[in-house]
């Protein structure tokens, strides 16, 4: 996560540039290819510290950094990716690592854009949320997928056994890159970032809802309307079933949790009696 103002501002400008580039690409396939090339560029910077420091050095001339990018990547990547990479290195970043991380974020955004163009963004969001719920109750699985001491190929292989034939292609690719990245230390946090990025594409926030039984479409729509009114902005609901909550709802919007489940009330009552 970028915490310094310079990098946050640079990333915001790069997302604006990406939004300008995406409509010029040939449909979802173009967005998908751009994502792959941005991931590749981010991987090069992650593996080559000297190049990363040179391209992220705010003391050097932006034109020199842009020229270096075009010499190194001009024959390896398509112009949309090279152009974005050149724009990125011309920005001022608080840390060279922030430059590399921003390319991964832009690649994630491009894949989400591909899903949106195909009318599959709702499905991708829902699958990310449901996988997040699975991981949340499977500590050993999370540890295996996050273990940096294990080669990325093995962790990706484990992920494939879990996802093949069960999720959208773009969902699988987003998770695959998150597992392979040396910068995304926690898959759960990476999924959280992806859900927020997906919601931001449609200028709304996402509410993660857990209930004891499946919510109907009507219940989901009423809940989304109520939360949108409460927070003063559009809210997209992603729901999952967890019988252990027994009844009621647990709702998380960003860092805020509204826990109205029976299990939480019982836990509170037991704590009060014990006191």
N, C-alpha and C positions, 0 to 999 in steps of 0.2 A: 504494500500500500504506500502511495506517495504522500508524504506528510509535509513536504516543503512547498511553499507557495509557488516558487518558480516552476517546479515540475508539474504541479497541478494546473497551472496556467498553460504550460506548454502542451500538456496532454489534452486540455480542452480545445486548444487551437488545432491540434492534430485530428481530433474527432470531427471538428468542423470541416477540415480538409477531406477526411474520409467520406463524409456525407456529400461533399461535392463530387468526389470521384466515383462513388458507387453507381449513380444513375447512368454514367457513361459506359459502364461495363455491359457485356452481353449476357444479361439475365443472371440467374442464380449461379450458373457455372462460372461466370466471370468473377463474381464475388467469392466463390469458393477457391478459385485459382489464386486470387489476390491474397486470401487468407493464408494459403499454403506458402506463398512466397514471403509473406511477412513473418510467418513462423520461422522459416528458414533463415531469414536475415537476423532475427532475434537470436537464433541458435548460434550463428557465426559470432555475434558479439559476445554471447555468454562464454563461448569457448576460447576467445582470443582477447585476453585482458588488455594487451597493448593497443589493439585496434579500438576496443571499447573506450579506453581512456582518451585516445586521440580524437575520436568522433564525438565524445561527450565533454571535451575540454572547453569551457566557456571563455578561456583566455585566448584561444586561437581565433582566427578569422572565419566567420561562417562560410565565406566563399571557398576557403581552402578545404573545409570539412565536406562541403557539397561536392567539390571537385574530386576529392578522394573517393567518396561514395560512388560517383558516376564511373570512375576508373575501375573500381573493384567490382561493382555490381551491374554495370551497364550492359554487359554481355551475358549475364547470368540470370537476370530477372527481367520481366516485362516492364514497359515504361510506367504503368500505373504504380507498381510496387517501387520502382526506382525513384519515381517522383515523390512518393510519400516518404521514402527513406531520406531523400535529399531534404525535403521540408523538415523532417524530424531532426536531422543533425544541425539544421540552421537555427533551431530553437535553443533557448538557454535552459539547461537541466541542472537541478541541484546536485545530481550525482550521475556519473556515467551509467550506473546500473539502472537509473530511472529511464534513461533512453532505451536500454534493452527491454525493460519491462513494458514500456509504452508500446513497443512493436508487438509484443504478445497480446496486449489489450486490444490494439487495433485489429489484429488477426481474429481475435474472439468476436469483435464487433462485426467484422466482415462475414464470418460464418453465420452469426445471428441474422445479418442482413439477407444472406442466402436463404435461410429458413423463412424469413418474412416474405421474400419474393415468391417462395413456393407455397405460401399459405400454411406453413407448418410451425410457425413460431409458438403458437399456443401449445402444440404437442411437445415441442422441445422444452418449453418451460415446465410443463407438467411432468415430463420424464426426468428432468434434472431435479425437481423437487422430490419426486418419489424415490429417486436414488439417494438423495440426501437423507431422507428418512430411513432408508435401509441401512446406510452407513452409520447413522446416529445410534443405532442399536446393535452395531457389530464392530466392537472395538478392535478385535484382532484383524478383521478385514481392513479396517482403516489403517492400522499399523502396517500391514503388508503392502498396501498401495502407496503409503507415504514413505516407506523405508528407503532413504537415499543411499544406503549402503548396498542395496540390491540393484543390479543393472536395470535401466529403464525398460529394456526389451522384455525382461521377465515380468515386471509390474504391468506393462501393457498387455502381455499375454494373459495374466490373471484377469485383467479388466475385460478382455475379449471374451473369456469364458463366461463372464457374468452378463455381458450385454448382447452378444451376437444373436441376431434374430429377434431381439426383444425391444429395441429402441430405434428411433429415427437415426438415419445415417449421420446427420449433423450433431445430434446429441452424443453419439459415440465418438465422433471426432473431437468435439469440445472436451470431453472427459479424457480422451486419449492424450491430447496435448497437455492437459493439466497434469496428468500423471507423469508424462515424460519430462515436463519442465523442471529444471533444477531450481527455479525461482519460486514455484508454487509449492511451498513446503507442506501445506495441508490441503488435501483434496476437498474436505468439507468447506474450508474458507474459499477455495477456488469456485466451488459450486455456488456459494453465497454470492460471490462477485458476479458470476455469470447470470444469476437470476436478477440481480439488480441492474446489470447492463441490459438485459433483455427488456425489463420493465421500462427502463429509461428510454429505449428506442421508441416507445409509444407514449412517452411523457406521462408515465404513471408509476405508482409504487406497487410492490407485490406484497400480499398478505399470505403468510404460510399458516394454514389452518389444519389442526388435528382434531378429529372427532372419533367417537366410539363406533359410529356407523357411517356409511357412505351418505354424503349430502346430496339431495336432489338438485336438479338444475335450478328449480325455483328457489330453494333455500340458498344456493350459492349466489344467485343473482340478488336476492334480498340482502344477504350479508355484504356483498360487494357494495351495494348502494348505501347501506348503513355506515360501513367503514369509510367510504368516499365522503359522506357527509360529515363524519366525525373528524377526519383528518384534513378536510378541505381540499382534496385533490383526488384524481381518479385512482382507484385501487383495484388491482387484479387479484383474484382469489385463487390460490393453489391449495388443494385440500388432499389430505391423506387420512387413512383409517388406522387407528390404534386402539384395540379393545381395552387396553389397560387403563385408558382414561375414564372408562365406565359410563360417562355421560358428559354433556356439556361440550364446550369448545376451548381449545387453546389457540390463540391467535398471536402471531408475531409479525410486526410491521417494522422493518429495520431492526433497531436495538430494543424496541419496546415490546413487551410481552403482556398480553391480557389472558390470564389463566382462569377460566370459569369452569374447569373440569371438576367432576365429582371426586376424582382421585386427589386433586390438590386440596379440595375442601376437607376431605377425610384426613389428609396428612396434617392440615392445619389444626383440625380438631384434636387429633392424637397428640400433637405437640402441646396444645393448650392444656389437655388433661395431664400430660406428663409434667408440665410446669406447676 
